[in-house]
């Protein structure tokens, strides 16, 4: 079963290579989607893939992040089952 969720990470998550580490982690887990910075200092994105991989990535986004980041909270929205992924790979949006 494939899952999809949007996320927003709050804390010290810009200027600490958070997007690069998120891309690397998502690729290790064979996830698809995207990540980008927001003008309000958060990081947002979409992750799609197998249910176990999505759950693992949600934990990573909520508790680990990049080595120099500080995660205050991570909010997940629009969680749903999907028939197929909308994205071909995981990428950083600028």
N, C-alpha and C positions, 0 to 999 in steps of 0.2 A: 504494500500500500504506500502510495506517495502522499506526502504532506507538504503544505505551504504555510508560511507565516511571515508577517511583517514584523520588524523589530525597531525599537529606538533605545539607544544606550545613553544614559546620563552619567555625568561625572567628568573626570579629566580624561577625555577620549579623543581630543584633537591635539595634534602636534606631538603625538607619542607613538606614531606608526600603527595606530589601531586598525585602520583600513587595510594596510598591508598584511598585518598578522591575521586579520579576519579572512582575507582572501586566501592566504596560505592554509589556514585551518579548514576552510570550506572545501578547498581543493583536496586536502588530505582525506576528507570525509565524502568525497565525490558528490558534493552538493552543488546546486546551481542557484543563480540569483545575482544580487548586486549589493554594494555598500557605498554610502557617500556621507560626507560631512553636511551639516546644516548650518545656516547662518546663526542659529541660537546656541551653537556649541555642543550639539549632540551628534550622534552618528545614527543613521537610519539605513534600512535595507530590507531585502527579502531573501529568505532561504527556502529552497525547495529540494526535495529528495526523499529517500527512504525514511520511514517513521523513526527508526532508531537513530539514524544519523542526524535528523532534525532535532530530536530530543537532546542528543549529545552536544550539538552546536548551541542550542538554547542554554544549556548549562555553561558552556564555554563563554558565551556572550555575557552571561549574568555574573560569572565568578572569576574568570581569568583575564581574557583580553590580552592586550600587549603587555610586555614586562613593565613598562613605565606608566601604564594607565591606572586610573582609580575608578572603579565602577561603583556608582552610587545606587543605580537601579537599571533594570532593563525591562521594558514593557513590550509584550507581544500582543499583536492584534491580527484580526482577519485570519485566524488559524482555521485551516480546512483541509479536507482530503481532496486530492486532485487526480485526474486520470493520466495526465502527462505534464511534465515540466514546461513552463512557458519560456525558459531561458536555455541556451545551449551550453553555457558555462557560467562560472562565477567571476564577476569583474568589479573593479573599482570605478564608480562613476565620479566624475569631477564636475 
